[in-house]
Amino acid sequence: MATAPSHPAYTPTLSTRGRLNGILFVALFALAVTQLAALPAIASLGISPLIVGIVAGALYGNALRDGVPASWAAGINFSARGLLRIAVAFFGLRVSLQEIAEVGWSGLTVSLLVVVSTLLIGLWCGMKLLKLDRDTALLTAAGSAICGAAAVLAFESALRSAPHKSAMAVGSVVLFGTLSMFLYPLAINAGWLHLDTLGAGLFLGGTIHEVAQVVGAASNVSPEATHIATIVKMTRVMLLVPVLLVVGLWISRARQPGQGQGNGRIAMPWFAFGFLALVLVNSLQVLPGSVTQVVNTLDTFALTMAMTALGMETRFSQIRQAGPRALITGAILNLWLVGGGLAITLGVQKLLG
């Protein structure tokens, strides 16, 4: 049986059977990852199956990559690309306009200011200060600014960047998002951060990376803060669509050859329009709640498959080439989310509260 070569990424083949076998392999791997992520020791840390998937996939891809038949490469590639776009679109069923309206202008303003400022700081620090390539800087900034691993996936799909760049961005999300999940509620409950219930919800939802991390942190403050923080976080998720479109326009006009694929152009993010359409579907309550819940569960599994496949295509040697620069960028962004996010929260509360 032919085996996959040891180059950085799997090369797709035209074999339909091989493609299906590759997809099935990723699905079974993701199923095991889901069970692993459900273990109390991991679930209590707020680490989602997506994170476990990319780590497990990378470990497998680097240690046992020669054991994967070359004919399966197309299926692995589809899981990391085509399935990813579909799953990001269906992520829209988790957001509704009614929920966003509950926190009013305060939640929207905090989300907008945090997202825009974090993206700009991440791009400047990554590209100008630390000399990262555009894709790595943008993926790291998007993961910190919007919705963690899901944002990294969405931008990776649009940029069509190398898998190891997504892995570095996700690593930043895992490290600093987990630290924030534990330290923020500790600081609030100890009185180090003088925030009322609304302020705590705005701050936690506006600055923590992952949705699960927001819920985990806010649940240690109060049920009311958890409700507000979750809605604010989903408002940040909602901003994924306009940010993708604006960044796509910027990159298309910049036309910088040699940075990513497509001579500096970003792929048309059609899945972003699908995301927006499904937000409207969810807002109109067209689907029964039970159906939406099942679809969201399947969507989480599809995202886990995509992350697992990206992990399989990631090579540690490529990550090492970037050194600590991506991690330093993530650290700078996390400091901004703490200090700048607190200042934005207090300022918005004073003006609109």
Buried (B, 14 or more C-beta within 10 A) or exposed (E): EEEBEEEEBBEBBEBEEBBBBBBEBBBEBBBEBBEBBEEEEBBEBBBBBBBBBBBBBBBBBBEEBEEBBBBBBBBBBBBBBEBBBBBBBBBBBBBBEEBBBEBEEBBBBBBBBBBBBBBEBBBBBBBEBBEBBBBBBBBBBBBBBBBBBBBBBBBBBBBBBBBBBBBBBBBBBBBBBBBBBBEBBEBBEEEEBEBEBBBBBBBBBBBBBBBBBBBBBBBBBBEBBBBBBBBBBBBBBBBBBEBBBEBBEEBBEEEEEEBBEBEBBBBEBEBBBBBBEBBEBBBEEEBEEEEBEEBBEEBBBBBBBBBBBBBBBBBBEBBEEBEEBBBBBBBBBBEBBBEBBBEBBBBBBEEEE
